[in-house]
Amino acid sequence: MSITVTGLVGKKIRQHRRAKEITIQQLSRKCGLTVNYISLIEKGEANPSLNKLFAIVCSLEIQWEDIMPNCEEHQDLYNQTIF
């Protein structure tokens, strides 16, 4: 199974949350999203709106660029969908 943009964004959110030693419960309280929804985002099983991603980015005190796929990652995802 190949990773999607949604999955990659979720993986990056999880990495930043763990690096800051913030639990899902703490992030939930900070950004106003449920623990279950954040878990689904981190696993790539939810497709959050920009507003929800913005709440997470602000709560983690990171930049959009920190969770968005870079050009190389984008090309890798594109190549996976073609082949």
Contacts in CASP RR format, 6 or more apart in sequence:
PFRMAT RR
TARGET T0000
AUTHOR 0000-0000-0000
METHOD contacts of the structure
MODEL  1
MSITVTGLVGKKIRQHRRAKEITIQQLSRKCGLTVNYISLIEKGEANPSL
NKLFAIVCSLEIQWEDIMPNCEEHQDLYNQTIF
2 77 0 8 1.000
2 80 0 8 1.000
2 81 0 8 1.000
3 11 0 8 1.000
3 77 0 8 1.000
3 80 0 8 1.000
4 44 0 8 1.000
4 77 0 8 1.000
5 69 0 8 1.000
5 74 0 8 1.000
5 77 0 8 1.000
6 44 0 8 1.000
6 46 0 8 1.000
6 47 0 8 1.000
7 43 0 8 1.000
7 44 0 8 1.000
8 69 0 8 1.000
8 73 0 8 1.000
8 77 0 8 1.000
9 41 0 8 1.000
9 44 0 8 1.000
9 53 0 8 1.000
9 67 0 8 1.000
9 68 0 8 1.000
9 69 0 8 1.000
10 41 0 8 1.000
10 42 0 8 1.000
10 43 0 8 1.000
10 44 0 8 1.000
10 67 0 8 1.000
11 42 0 8 1.000
11 44 0 8 1.000
12 66 0 8 1.000
12 67 0 8 1.000
13 38 0 8 1.000
13 41 0 8 1.000
13 42 0 8 1.000
13 56 0 8 1.000
13 60 0 8 1.000
13 67 0 8 1.000
14 42 0 8 1.000
16 60 0 8 1.000
16 62 0 8 1.000
16 66 0 8 1.000
16 67 0 8 1.000
17 24 0 8 1.000
17 27 0 8 1.000
17 42 0 8 1.000
17 60 0 8 1.000
20 60 0 8 1.000
20 61 0 8 1.000
22 30 0 8 1.000
22 60 0 8 1.000
24 35 0 8 1.000
24 38 0 8 1.000
24 39 0 8 1.000
24 42 0 8 1.000
25 35 0 8 1.000
27 33 0 8 1.000
27 38 0 8 1.000
27 56 0 8 1.000
27 59 0 8 1.000
27 60 0 8 1.000
28 34 0 8 1.000
28 35 0 8 1.000
28 38 0 8 1.000
30 59 0 8 1.000
31 38 0 8 1.000
31 52 0 8 1.000
31 55 0 8 1.000
31 56 0 8 1.000
31 58 0 8 1.000
31 59 0 8 1.000
32 55 0 8 1.000
33 52 0 8 1.000
33 55 0 8 1.000
33 56 0 8 1.000
37 46 0 8 1.000
37 48 0 8 1.000
37 52 0 8 1.000
38 56 0 8 1.000
40 46 0 8 1.000
41 48 0 8 1.000
41 52 0 8 1.000
41 56 0 8 1.000
48 56 0 8 1.000
53 67 0 8 1.000
56 67 0 8 1.000
57 63 0 8 1.000
57 64 0 8 1.000
57 66 0 8 1.000
57 67 0 8 1.000
69 77 0 8 1.000
END
